[in-house]
Amino acid sequence: MNILQKTGQKRTVLISISIVLVSIHTIYFYHSLMPEFEVKKLIQQGVRFLLTIGLLSMIYKGKNWARILGVMLFAIAALTAIYSIFTVNTSLINKTPFMVMSFVYSVAIYHFYFSKSFKAFVEFQTQNK
């Protein structure tokens, strides 16, 4: 594995961890702000979390369909977070999670769609199967 491929691997892992942390943060803060605990919503969010992990693992394995689907979903999430920054009527400090989400998803879009290191890593992944 050359340096470009290793860089792609490290960035893929770091971006995946960031996306998982954003997902956990979203689940936690949704339930911490609600007056009563909703089991149905927790199950729904748990399934979404597991699908996110599955999608990220398929991207790591070099599946092109997963990369395309991931970029589309991350674009929707980034646009939603940016929209929320401007429409949610609260203080700037309370908008910080939206800013973090928009940053993480934007970096993920760049990495999975445009990054040379990711393309080199995916090529390495598909060749060594």
N, C-alpha and C positions, 0 to 999 in steps of 0.2 A: 504494500500500500504506500503510495507516494504522499508527499506533504499536502497536496491539494485534496486528495481523497480523505486524508486524516482530518483536515480542516473541515471538510464537508460533513464528516461523521460527527465530529465534536459539536459543530453548530447545529446539526440536526437533533442531536440529543439535548442540547441546551434549550433550543426552541421548543422541543416537545415537552420538556420539563416545565418551561414557562407557561405553555398552554394548559397543561394539567393543573398547575398552581392557580391559574386564573379561573379554571373551571371549579376547583375546590373552593376558592374564595367566593365565587358567585353562589354556589350551593349554600355555604355557611351563612353568608350575609342575608340571603333571601330568608332563611329560616330563623335567623336571629332577630330580624325586624318584624316578623309576623307575630300577631298577638296569640295565635294558637297554632299548634303543630299540625301540619297537613301531611299525613302519611302518603296519600296519593301523589302529591307534588314531590315528595322525597323519592318515591319509587321512580317517578318520571325522570327526575334529575339524575338518579343513580343509573338508569338505563342510558341516558345521554352521556354520562361520564364514562361508562364502559364502552360505548360506541366511539367516543373520542379517543380513548386509549387504543381501541382496535384499529381505528383509522390511522393514528400516528404510527402504530407498529407496522401497518401495511406500507405506509410511506417510507418508513425506515428500511423495509425489505426491498424497496425499489419498484413497487407496483405503480404504474403510470396512472391507472384509473383512480387510485387513492390520492395521488398527488393532485390530479385535476379536481376531484371532489373536495379535497381539503382546501385548495386555493379558493374554490367557489364559496365554501362555507366560511372560511376565514375572512373573505372579502365582505360577505354579508354581516359577519360579526363586527368587523372593523367599521363599516359604514353605520351600523346601528349604534356602536359606541360613540362615534363622532357625532351622530345626530343627537344622542342623549346628552352629550356635553353642552350643546347649545339649547336644548329644549327643557331639560330638567331644571325646575326652579328651586335651586338650593345654593348653598355657599360653594365657593371654589374648592374648599378642602373636601367636601362631600362628592365632588365630581372627579376626584383623583382616581378612583377605580376605573371610571370610564376612560380616562386618559391612559392609564396603564394598559387596559384592554386594547384600545386603539393602537397603541405602540406595539404591543406583543403580536397582535394579529397582522399588523402592517409589516413587521419584520419577518413574520412567517411567510407572508405572501411573497415578499422579495426573495427570501431564501429558497423556497420550494419552487418558484417559477423562473427566477432570473439568475440565481447564483451559479457561478462556474464550479465552485467547490462542491455544491450539492449534486450537480450534473455528473461530476467526476466520481463522486461517491456512489451514486446510483449505478453508473456504468460498472464500477468495481463490484457492487452488490449483485448485479445481474450476470456478470461474467463468472462469478465464483459460486454458482449454484450447481 
